[in-house]
């Protein structure tokens, strides 16, 4: 057994990795594949550890390396049982923290399993998204980009005189990509644009252009708002699990409030109690 193998095993034994195998399929054969001082390491043990180890490394780890690490880990475990490590206050504190975390997580899983979010609830939330007040708006707009304010004002005067916006964009816009499309930027969200552009766009009416040039880091813009619409929904299958998780979070939040309402809580935070994160 190399020193490096012991170091890896020791570090992994103290990390959440070795306790994160509960999501690994439990159908692996319970066949003993390694024996260390009469203690068996099964195929299931190997598969669980290898799965977690490969996730951590992000690249497949050689089977022999996995085996050596399991042996080193088992030897450390056996040695720990012979020592007084379990009496160490640091170990006991960490064990209690781990028990606390596992039990609270287990209780959450049980509650959600007993109160499952249905596919119908997920679909209903999906269909209601565009009706929410905070649902984003998409904008269809065109612009003419000029190098200086004077040139932008001159373009505005031409527009007021009846010149066609698309024709002016093709002729004078510094944004050659959109100029070929008559200045059209297509559909986009406000977050896709620099702040001065987005702020100006929000003040415009459909079919109207800005009455003054808008300055950004790219130059001076003359902006035409063509249309608005609610943000187009992504495909249901691409977001359904995120929506389900959102509903589960709401469900857990409601249950947490119920538990709190029934609990006796005495909270005494002194003036010198540090704020969270301090």
N, C-alpha and C positions, 0 to 999 in steps of 0.2 A: 504494500500500500504506500503510495507516494505521499509526501508532505502536502503537495498541492491538492490531492484528493481529500485529505483530511480537512484542509482549510475550506474547500468548497462545501464539503459535507457539514462542517460546523456552521458556516454562514447560512446555509440553506435550512439547517435545523432551527435556526433562530429567526427565520423569515416567514412571512405568511404563506410562502409558496407551498410548503409541505402540508399546510392545513387547508389548501384551496382545491382539494381534489374531489369535493363533494359533487361537482358538476360533471365528473367523468362517468361515462357509462359503467354500470356495475354488472355488466354481463360477461366480463372477462373470466376465463377459467380460473378456478381457485387452485391451480396446480402449483406446487412448490418448485421454484426454478433456481433458488439460491438458499443455501443453509449456512448460517453464521453461528457457530457455537451452539448447535442444535436448534436455533431459532429460524423459522421459515420465512422466506420472502417469496410471496406468491406472484403469479402472473398478474393478478389484479393489482397488487402493490406496485409492481413494476410499471404497468400501464398508467396507473394514476400519477405516479411520480414523473414518468417520462412525458406525459401530456402537459403537466404543469411546468416541467423543466424546459420543454420546447417552446412553450408560450413565453417564458421568461427570456430565453435566449433569442427568440424570433427566428432562429434557424435550427434545423434538425440537429440534435446532439447524437453522437455516435453511441450505439447500443452498449459497447464495452465501457464507455465513459459513464453512462447511466448506471450500469451494473456496479462499477467501482464506487460511485458516489453512494449508491444504496448500501453497499457493504460498509463503507466508512461511516455512514450515518447510523447503521445498526450497531456498529462497534461503539460509537460514541454513546448511543442510547443505553447499551448494556453497561458501559462503564459508569454512566450517570446513575443507574439503578443501584450500583454498588457503593456509590458515594453518598454524601449528604446534600447533593445539589437541590433535591426537592425541598429541603428545609431553608434554603436560601431565601431571604425576604424579597429579593428582586424577582426570583423565579415565582414565588407565591403571588406577588403583585401582578406579574404578567399573566399568570395562569388565571387569576380572578378577572382580569380585564378581558382575556380571551373568552372565558366562560360567559361574561356579561354580553360581549358582542355577539357570540354565537347564539345565545338564548334570545336576545332581542331580534336578531335577524330571523331566527327560527320562528318566533312568534309572528313576525310580519308575514313570512311565507305561509304559515298556517292560516292566518286571517284571510289572506288573499286567495288561498286555495278553497277556503270555506265560503268565500264571498266573491266568486269569479266575475270578472268583467266580461260580458257577453259580446259576441261579434256584432249583434244588433246595436248595442250601446256604442261600440266603436264606430260603426257606420253612421249612426245618428250624429255623433260629434263631428265626424268628417263632413257631413252634408251641411251642418250648421256653421262651420267655420267662416264662410264668407259673410255671414250675417252679424258677426261679432263686431262691436264698435272699434276694437283695436286691430281688425283685420287690415292688412296693408293695401294701399292703392297702387296700381301701376299707371304709368303715364306714357302716352305716345306724343313725342314732341320733335320739333326740328329746330336747328339753330344755324346761325351764320357767325363764324368766328373771325374776328378782325384783330389786327395787331395793336391798334390804339383806339382810344375813345372817340377821337374825331372821325375816324373812318366808320366806326359803329354808328355814330350819330348821322353820318351822311347816308348810310344804308337805311336807317329809320325814316329819313326824309323821303327817300325813294319809295319806301313802302307806303308812306302816307300819300304819296302822289299816285299810287295805284300800281306800282311795279309788282310783279309776281314774286312771292317769297322763294319758291323753288328755283326760279330762274336766277335770282340774285345769289342764292346759295351756291349754285353751280359756277357762277361767274366770279364770286368774290370771297367765298369762305376759305379760311386757312385750314379747316379740317377737311382734307381731301377725301377721306373715306366717306363721310356723310355728304359731302358736296355732290358726289356722283349720284346720290339718291335725293337730290333736291334739299339737302340739309337734314334729312330724316335720321333720327337716332333709334327708331323702332320703339318697342315697349321696354320699360325699365322701371325699377323702384327708385325712390329718392335716395336710398342709401348707396345706390350705384353711382351717384353723381357727387361732384364737389359741392360743399355746403352753399356757397353763394348761388350756384346754378339751381340747386334743389329749393332753396328758400324763395328764389324768384318764381320758380315754376308753381309753387303752392299758391301764389297770389293771383295767378292768371285764370281767366275764364276760357272755356273751350272755344277754339277758333280765333283767339286773340294773341297778339304778340306783345312782348314787353315794351312799355312806353319809354324806357330808358335802357341804355346798354348795361349789361351785368358783367362786372369784372371778376375774373378768377385767375388762378395761377397760369392758365393756358392763354389768357388774353381777354378780349372783350366780346361778349355774346349778345346777339339779338335772338330772342327765343320765341318760338311759336308753339303754343299748346294745342295739340290737335284733338286729343281725346283722353279719357280716363276710364278705368275699369277696376273692379276688385282683382287682386292678385289671383292668377290662375292656379287652381288647385293642382298639386302634383298627383300622380296616379295613386289610387287608394292603397294598393299593395306596397308601395314604397314608403308609406308613412303610418300604416295601420298599427305597427307594434309601438311606435313612439306615442301614438294617440292612446293606445291601450295603457301604456305606462303612465301617461298623464292622468287618465281616469283612475288608475290604481293609486297614484299619489293623492288624488282628491279623496279617494275612499279611505286611505290611511289617515289623511288629515282630519277627516270627519270623525273617525274612530278615536283618534288621539284626543280630540276635543271632548268626546263623550267620557273617556277615561279620566281626563283632567277634571271634568265637572263633578265626577263622583269621588275624586280623591281629596284627602286632607293634605294641604300643602302649606308649609310654613317657610316663607322665603325671607331671609334677613340679609340684605346686601348693604354693607356699610358704605359710607362715602368713599372709603379708600379701596373698595373692591375694583380691581382693574376691569375695564371694558373688554368685551370679547376681542381677541386678536391683539391685545396690548401686552 
